[in-house]
Amino acid sequence: MDPLFLSRLQFALTIAFHYVFPTLSIGLGVVLVWSEATYLRTRDPLWERVTRFWVRIFGLIFAIGVASGIVMEFQFGTNWSAYSRFVGDVFGSALAAEGIFAFFLESGFLGILLFGWDRVGPRVHFLATVAVCLGSHFSAVWITVANSWMQTPAGYRLVGEGAARHAVTTDFAAVVFNPSAMERLAHVFTGCWQAGAFLVLSVSAWYLLRGRHEDFARASFQVGLGLALVATLGSIATGHASAVNVAEHQPAKLAAMEGLFPAETRGADLNLFGWVDEEARRTWGPAIPNGLSLLIAADPDAPVAGLEAFPETDWPPVNPVFQAFHAMVAIGLASTALAFAAAVFWWRGTLWGQRWLLWLFVPAVVLPQLANQLGWIVAEVGRQPWIVYGVLRTADGVSPRVSGGEVATSIVLFGAIYGLLFVLFLFLLDQKIRHGPDPEAPRALGQRADA
């Protein structure tokens, strides 16, 4: 059993499971700020009910996210000690900032968000809601900065020789604002907002189809739809910006994303879908003539580098990256079409009568999750064989003294624990959804129990 492959597999499985929950909490954080701000502006008790319900869902998601995320930190020391030694000086500051500026902010105000309804005034509670929302976003900032540094390293120098060689920060601002950080961060945010928005839309549509909590469901659907429209359009814009950035800084990844093999192609076509024959070095499927050159360089005749411009030892797995990228794009476009169809019917005043559309929204909760997971597959598999692009190979980052059997055993054990966590999450989420919002708020937001 290959410890390198198993270590990569374990990290992929644990991060894929964990990433379900931060995306939901970041997106729901925006929903909570939106709905509670509406309550403070209108003083309509309906919006208090909306906020209270989604706060309970947020609390559940946050708890499972924390429990599932702890494992990842330990893997840096157990499975990836050589990598940790190499990047420790760079990552230490970024991850410390995540703990100080993000996690403490989010968790510090979480208690007020969850339990402060009848103990603090409405404005103080709203401040806590905003702080929790900002904390979840700040957490994504520093994690994405750290990961982006692995994609486009900057602001460092290498010291030492052999196994002692490692990166040292020379410019912290350059580390934070490395060439891909801001584009990738914007794309991460829009993906997270979609995850939260489609969860709200799914639950609201289910209530409407069942004829339950209809006023609540319509109000929640409004918020979810507004956020979905912003997020889906934003994902298209930020996804394009990220692709242009990849073309400049990781051209081999872009070539794999598009199944492009010739060393240089003027007027490169844009593949819509298809299959990559890596042995024949050809991609089969329909394509838009000159589309890739036009999108990347705004010039239909612009040259685009293909995989043959790079040593074959530096090629990522081409067909998996190609398929993941095109599936992500297709899902993103489907989500956008669904959101805009609902917006059109909303504008016409006929949305609530479109039961077929509401039925589509119920399972659509999985669309952003699938797109987010596929996006990370493109980013991480497309970076191979580098763990720090162009600087450190993945094979050189694995722990030298960990055996394949030890990693395989931990995969089985963590798989069982994560399976139980997911079953528990689904059970509790189902219970909360079936219970629904409170029939009416027991007292006005911020009114104390002894008032």
C-alpha positions as CSV (number, residue, x, y, z in Angstrom):
1,M,0.0,0.0,0.0
2,D,1.4,3.3,-1.1
3,P,1.5,5.8,1.8
4,L,1.7,8.8,-0.6
5,F,-1.5,7.8,-2.4
6,L,-3.3,6.8,0.8
7,S,-2.3,10.1,2.5
8,R,-3.6,12.1,-0.4
9,L,-6.8,10.0,-0.4
10,Q,-7.3,10.5,3.4
11,F,-6.8,14.3,3.1
12,A,-9.1,14.5,0.1
13,L,-11.9,12.5,1.9
14,T,-11.6,14.5,5.2
15,I,-11.5,17.9,3.5
16,A,-14.4,17.0,1.1
17,F,-16.6,16.0,4.1
18,H,-15.6,19.0,6.2
19,Y,-16.1,21.5,3.3
20,V,-19.8,20.8,3.2
21,F,-20.3,22.6,6.5
22,P,-18.2,25.9,6.2
23,T,-19.9,26.6,2.8
24,L,-23.3,26.3,4.5
25,S,-22.4,28.4,7.5
26,I,-20.9,31.2,5.4
27,G,-23.9,31.3,3.1
28,L,-26.4,31.1,6.0
29,G,-24.5,33.8,7.8
30,V,-25.5,36.2,5.0
31,V,-29.1,35.0,5.2
32,L,-29.2,35.6,9.0
33,V,-27.9,39.2,8.6
34,W,-30.4,39.8,5.8
35,S,-33.4,38.5,7.7
36,E,-32.6,40.0,11.0
37,A,-31.9,43.4,9.4
38,T,-35.3,43.2,7.8
39,Y,-36.8,42.5,11.2
40,L,-35.1,45.5,12.8
41,R,-36.3,47.7,9.9
42,T,-39.9,46.5,9.8
43,R,-40.5,45.0,13.3
44,D,-42.6,42.4,11.6
45,P,-42.6,39.3,13.9
46,L,-42.5,37.1,10.8
47,W,-38.9,38.1,10.1
48,E,-38.0,37.2,13.7
49,R,-39.4,33.7,13.2
50,V,-37.4,33.5,10.0
51,T,-34.2,34.5,11.8
52,R,-34.8,32.3,14.8
53,F,-35.3,29.2,12.6
54,W,-32.3,29.6,10.5
55,V,-30.1,30.4,13.6
56,R,-31.0,26.9,14.9
57,I,-29.9,25.4,11.6
58,F,-26.7,27.5,11.6
59,G,-25.9,26.3,15.1
60,L,-26.2,22.6,14.0
61,I,-24.0,23.2,10.9
62,F,-21.4,25.1,12.9
63,A,-21.1,22.3,15.5
64,I,-20.6,19.5,12.9
65,G,-18.2,21.7,11.0
66,V,-16.0,22.2,14.0
67,A,-16.0,18.5,14.8
68,S,-15.1,17.5,11.3
69,G,-12.4,20.1,10.8
70,I,-10.2,19.2,13.7
71,V,-8.8,16.1,11.9
72,M,-7.3,18.1,9.1
73,E,-5.0,20.0,11.3
74,F,-3.5,16.8,12.7
75,Q,-2.8,15.4,9.3
76,F,-0.3,18.1,8.6
77,G,1.8,16.6,11.4
78,T,1.1,12.9,10.9
79,N,0.9,12.4,7.1
80,W,2.6,15.5,5.8
81,S,5.4,16.3,8.2
82,A,7.9,17.1,5.4
83,Y,5.4,19.5,3.8
84,S,4.7,21.1,7.2
85,R,8.4,21.6,7.8
86,F,8.8,23.2,4.4
87,V,5.9,25.6,4.6
88,G,5.7,26.1,8.4
89,D,7.1,29.6,8.5
90,V,4.7,30.8,5.8
91,F,1.6,28.9,6.9
92,G,2.1,29.6,10.6
93,S,1.3,33.3,10.3
94,A,-1.7,32.7,8.0
95,L,-3.3,30.0,10.2
96,A,-2.6,32.0,13.3
97,A,-4.4,34.9,11.8
98,E,-7.3,32.6,11.0
99,G,-7.5,31.6,14.6
100,I,-7.2,35.1,16.0
101,F,-9.3,37.2,13.6
102,A,-11.8,34.6,12.4
103,F,-12.5,31.7,14.7
104,F,-12.4,33.7,18.0
105,L,-14.7,36.3,16.4
106,E,-17.2,33.7,15.1
107,S,-17.2,31.5,18.2
108,G,-17.1,34.4,20.7
109,F,-20.3,35.9,19.4
110,L,-22.0,32.6,18.6
111,G,-23.3,32.2,22.2
112,I,-25.1,35.6,21.9
113,L,-26.5,34.6,18.5
114,L,-27.9,31.3,19.7
115,F,-28.9,32.1,23.3
116,G,-29.1,35.9,23.6
117,W,-32.6,36.5,22.1
118,D,-34.2,37.3,25.4
119,R,-31.0,38.5,27.2
120,V,-29.7,41.4,25.1
121,G,-31.3,44.2,23.1
122,P,-32.2,43.7,19.4
123,R,-29.3,45.9,18.2
124,V,-26.8,44.0,20.3
125,H,-28.1,40.7,19.0
126,F,-27.9,42.0,15.4
127,L,-24.3,43.0,16.1
128,A,-23.6,39.4,17.2
129,T,-25.2,38.1,14.0
130,V,-23.0,40.4,11.9
131,A,-19.9,39.4,13.9
132,V,-20.6,35.7,13.4
133,C,-21.1,36.2,9.7
134,L,-17.9,38.2,9.4
135,G,-16.0,35.6,11.4
136,S,-17.1,32.8,9.1
137,H,-16.0,34.9,6.1
138,F,-12.6,35.8,7.7
139,S,-12.0,32.2,8.3
140,A,-12.4,31.5,4.6
141,V,-10.1,34.4,3.8
142,W,-7.1,33.0,5.6
143,I,-7.7,29.4,4.6
144,T,-8.0,30.4,1.0
145,V,-4.9,32.7,1.2
146,A,-2.9,29.7,2.5
147,N,-4.1,27.4,-0.2
148,S,-3.6,30.1,-2.9
149,W,0.0,30.4,-1.8
150,M,0.4,26.7,-2.6
151,Q,-1.0,27.5,-6.1
152,T,1.0,30.7,-6.7
153,P,3.7,31.1,-4.1
154,A,5.0,34.6,-3.5
155,G,6.7,36.7,-0.7
156,Y,9.2,34.0,0.4
157,R,12.7,32.7,-0.1
158,L,14.2,29.2,0.3
159,V,16.8,28.5,2.9
160,G,18.7,25.4,3.9
161,E,19.8,22.3,1.9
162,G,18.3,18.9,1.4
163,A,15.7,17.8,3.9
164,A,16.3,21.0,5.9
165,R,15.3,23.2,3.0
166,H,12.2,25.3,3.7
167,A,10.4,28.5,2.8
168,V,10.7,31.6,4.9
169,T,8.4,34.6,4.6
170,T,10.1,37.7,3.3
171,D,6.9,39.8,2.6
172,F,3.8,38.9,4.5
173,A,1.6,41.2,2.3
174,A,2.9,39.4,-0.8
175,V,2.0,36.1,0.8
176,V,-1.6,37.3,1.5
177,F,-2.0,39.0,-1.8
178,N,-0.3,36.3,-3.9
179,P,-1.2,36.3,-7.6
180,S,-4.2,34.0,-7.3
181,A,-5.6,34.8,-3.8
182,M,-8.2,37.5,-4.4
183,E,-9.7,35.8,-7.5
184,R,-9.9,32.5,-5.8
185,L,-11.3,34.1,-2.6
186,A,-14.1,35.8,-4.5
187,H,-15.0,32.5,-6.2
188,V,-15.0,30.7,-2.9
189,F,-17.4,33.3,-1.4
190,T,-19.9,33.1,-4.2
191,G,-19.8,29.3,-4.0
192,C,-20.5,29.4,-0.3
193,W,-23.3,31.9,-0.8
194,Q,-24.9,29.6,-3.3
195,A,-24.7,26.7,-0.8
196,G,-26.5,28.7,1.9
197,A,-29.0,30.2,-0.5
198,F,-30.0,26.8,-2.0
199,L,-30.4,25.2,1.4
200,V,-32.9,28.0,2.3
201,L,-34.6,27.6,-1.1
202,S,-34.9,23.9,-0.8
203,V,-36.4,23.9,2.7
204,S,-38.8,26.8,1.8
205,A,-39.9,25.0,-1.4
206,W,-40.6,21.8,0.6
207,Y,-42.8,23.7,3.1
208,L,-44.7,25.4,0.3
209,L,-45.3,22.1,-1.5
210,R,-46.6,20.6,1.8
211,G,-48.7,23.6,2.6
212,R,-46.9,24.2,5.9
213,H,-45.6,27.5,7.4
214,E,-46.4,29.2,4.1
215,D,-45.8,32.8,5.3
216,F,-42.5,31.8,6.7
217,A,-41.5,29.8,3.6
218,R,-42.4,32.7,1.3
219,A,-40.3,35.1,3.3
220,S,-37.3,32.7,3.5
221,F,-37.6,32.0,-0.2
222,Q,-37.3,35.7,-1.0
223,V,-34.0,35.9,0.9
224,G,-32.7,32.7,-0.6
225,L,-33.6,33.7,-4.1
226,G,-32.1,37.1,-3.8
227,L,-28.8,35.7,-2.5
228,A,-28.9,32.9,-5.1
229,L,-29.2,35.5,-7.9
230,V,-26.2,37.4,-6.6
231,A,-24.2,34.3,-6.0
232,T,-24.8,32.5,-9.3
233,L,-24.0,35.6,-11.3
234,G,-21.0,36.3,-9.1
235,S,-19.7,32.7,-9.6
236,I,-19.7,33.1,-13.3
237,A,-17.8,36.4,-13.1
238,T,-15.3,35.2,-10.5
239,G,-14.9,31.8,-12.2
240,H,-13.9,33.6,-15.4
241,A,-11.4,35.7,-13.5
242,S,-10.0,32.6,-11.9
243,A,-9.6,30.9,-15.2
244,V,-7.8,33.9,-16.7
245,N,-5.5,33.8,-13.6
246,V,-4.8,30.1,-14.1
247,A,-3.9,30.7,-17.7
248,E,-1.3,33.2,-16.6
249,H,0.2,31.4,-13.6
250,Q,-0.7,27.7,-14.0
251,P,-0.9,27.1,-17.7
252,A,-0.5,23.4,-17.4
253,K,-3.6,23.3,-15.2
254,L,-5.6,25.3,-17.8
255,A,-4.4,22.9,-20.6
256,A,-5.7,20.0,-18.5
257,M,-9.0,21.8,-17.8
258,E,-9.6,22.1,-21.5
259,G,-7.9,18.9,-22.8
260,L,-5.5,21.0,-24.9
261,F,-2.3,19.1,-26.0
262,P,-0.4,21.1,-28.7
263,A,2.4,23.2,-27.3
264,E,0.8,26.3,-28.8
265,T,-2.6,26.8,-30.4
266,R,-3.7,30.0,-32.0
267,G,-7.4,30.4,-31.9
268,A,-7.8,27.6,-29.4
269,D,-11.3,26.0,-29.3
270,L,-13.5,25.9,-26.1
271,N,-14.6,22.3,-25.4
272,L,-18.2,22.1,-24.2
273,F,-17.8,18.5,-23.0
274,G,-16.2,15.3,-24.2
275,W,-13.6,12.7,-23.4
276,V,-9.8,13.1,-23.3
277,D,-7.7,10.4,-24.9
278,E,-4.4,10.9,-23.1
279,E,-2.6,8.2,-25.1
280,A,-3.7,9.7,-28.5
281,R,-3.3,13.2,-27.0
282,R,-6.7,14.3,-28.4
283,T,-10.0,15.5,-26.9
284,W,-13.3,14.2,-28.4
285,G,-16.4,16.3,-28.2
286,P,-18.1,19.5,-29.4
287,A,-16.3,22.8,-29.1
288,I,-16.8,26.5,-29.8
289,P,-14.2,27.5,-32.5
290,N,-11.7,30.0,-31.0
291,G,-13.7,30.2,-27.8
292,L,-10.9,29.5,-25.4
293,S,-8.6,32.1,-26.9
294,L,-11.4,34.6,-26.8
295,L,-12.3,34.0,-23.2
296,I,-8.7,33.9,-21.9
297,A,-7.2,36.8,-23.9
298,A,-10.3,38.6,-25.5
299,D,-8.6,37.8,-28.8
300,P,-9.9,34.9,-31.0
301,D,-6.4,34.4,-32.4
302,A,-4.5,34.5,-29.2
303,P,-2.0,31.6,-28.6
304,V,-2.8,29.2,-25.7
305,A,-0.2,26.9,-24.3
306,G,-1.0,23.2,-24.3
307,L,0.3,20.3,-22.3
308,E,3.1,19.5,-24.7
309,A,4.7,22.8,-23.8
310,F,5.6,21.3,-20.5
311,P,7.6,18.2,-19.4
312,E,5.2,15.2,-19.3
313,T,6.4,14.6,-15.7
314,D,4.7,17.9,-14.8
315,W,1.3,17.1,-16.3
316,P,-1.6,16.7,-13.9
317,P,-4.1,13.8,-14.5
318,V,-5.7,15.3,-17.6
319,N,-9.1,13.5,-18.0
320,P,-10.1,13.8,-14.3
321,V,-9.4,17.5,-14.3
322,F,-11.2,18.0,-17.6
323,Q,-14.3,16.1,-16.5
324,A,-14.4,17.8,-13.1
325,F,-14.0,21.3,-14.6
326,H,-16.8,20.8,-17.2
327,A,-19.1,19.2,-14.7
328,M,-18.6,22.1,-12.3
329,V,-19.4,24.6,-15.1
330,A,-22.5,22.7,-16.2
331,I,-23.8,22.5,-12.6
332,G,-23.1,26.2,-12.1
333,L,-25.1,27.1,-15.3
334,A,-27.9,24.9,-14.2
335,S,-28.1,26.6,-10.8
336,T,-28.1,30.0,-12.5
337,A,-30.9,29.0,-14.9
338,L,-33.0,27.7,-11.9
339,A,-32.5,30.9,-9.9
340,F,-33.3,33.1,-12.9
341,A,-36.4,31.0,-13.8
342,A,-37.7,31.6,-10.3
343,A,-36.9,35.3,-10.5
344,V,-38.9,35.6,-13.8
345,F,-42.0,33.9,-12.2
346,W,-41.5,36.1,-9.1
347,W,-41.5,39.2,-11.2
348,R,-44.7,38.0,-13.0
349,G,-46.3,37.2,-9.6
350,T,-46.9,33.5,-10.4
351,L,-44.0,31.9,-8.7
352,W,-46.0,30.2,-5.9
353,G,-48.2,28.4,-8.5
354,Q,-45.2,26.8,-10.3
355,R,-45.2,23.6,-8.3
356,W,-42.9,21.9,-10.9
357,L,-40.3,24.6,-10.3
358,L,-40.6,24.3,-6.5
359,W,-40.1,20.6,-6.8
360,L,-36.9,21.2,-8.7
361,F,-35.7,23.4,-5.9
362,V,-36.1,20.7,-3.2
363,P,-33.2,18.5,-4.5
364,A,-31.3,21.5,-5.9
365,V,-29.7,21.9,-2.5
366,V,-27.0,19.5,-3.7
367,L,-26.1,21.5,-6.8
368,P,-23.8,24.0,-5.1
369,Q,-22.2,21.3,-2.9
370,L,-21.4,19.3,-6.0
371,A,-20.0,22.4,-7.8
372,N,-17.9,23.3,-4.8
373,Q,-16.4,19.9,-4.5
374,L,-15.7,19.7,-8.2
375,G,-14.0,23.1,-8.1
376,W,-11.6,21.9,-5.4
377,I,-10.9,18.8,-7.4
378,V,-9.9,21.0,-10.3
379,A,-7.8,23.2,-8.1
380,E,-6.0,20.5,-6.2
381,V,-5.7,17.7,-8.8
382,G,-4.9,20.2,-11.4
383,R,-1.9,21.4,-9.4
384,Q,-0.3,18.0,-9.4
385,P,2.4,16.8,-9.3
386,W,3.2,19.8,-7.1
387,I,2.1,20.4,-3.5
388,V,3.6,23.9,-3.8
389,Y,3.4,24.8,-7.4
390,G,6.8,24.7,-9.1
391,V,8.6,24.5,-5.8
392,L,7.8,21.3,-3.9
393,R,6.5,18.1,-5.3
394,T,3.7,16.2,-3.6
395,A,5.8,13.1,-3.3
396,D,8.4,15.1,-1.3
397,G,5.9,16.4,1.2
398,V,4.6,13.2,2.7
399,S,5.8,11.9,6.1
400,P,8.7,9.5,5.6
401,R,8.0,7.3,8.5
402,V,4.3,6.7,8.1
403,S,3.4,3.3,6.6
404,G,0.6,2.6,4.1
405,G,-1.1,0.2,6.6
406,E,-1.2,3.0,9.3
407,V,-2.8,5.4,6.9
408,A,-5.3,2.8,5.6
409,T,-6.3,2.0,9.2
410,S,-6.9,5.6,10.0
411,I,-8.9,6.1,6.8
412,V,-11.3,3.2,7.9
413,L,-11.6,4.6,11.4
414,F,-12.2,8.2,10.3
415,G,-14.6,7.0,7.6
416,A,-16.7,5.3,10.3
417,I,-16.6,8.4,12.5
418,Y,-17.5,10.7,9.7
419,G,-20.2,8.4,8.5
420,L,-21.8,8.5,12.0
421,L,-21.4,12.3,12.1
422,F,-23.1,12.7,8.8
423,V,-26.0,10.4,9.8
424,L,-26.3,12.4,13.0
425,F,-26.3,15.6,11.1
426,L,-29.0,14.5,8.6
427,F,-31.1,13.2,11.5
428,L,-30.9,16.4,13.5
429,L,-31.4,18.5,10.4
430,D,-34.5,16.5,9.4
431,Q,-35.9,16.9,13.0
432,K,-35.4,20.6,12.9
433,I,-37.0,21.0,9.5
434,R,-40.0,18.8,10.4
435,H,-40.5,20.8,13.5
436,G,-40.4,24.0,11.5
437,P,-40.3,27.6,12.9
438,D,-42.0,28.5,16.1
439,P,-45.7,29.3,15.6
440,E,-45.0,32.8,16.9
441,A,-42.2,34.4,18.9
442,P,-42.9,34.2,22.6
443,R,-41.9,37.8,23.1
444,A,-40.4,40.6,21.1
445,L,-36.7,40.3,20.1
446,G,-34.6,41.6,22.9
447,Q,-37.4,41.6,25.5
448,R,-36.1,40.0,28.7
449,A,-37.9,37.0,30.2
450,D,-38.6,39.0,33.4
451,A,-39.8,42.1,31.6
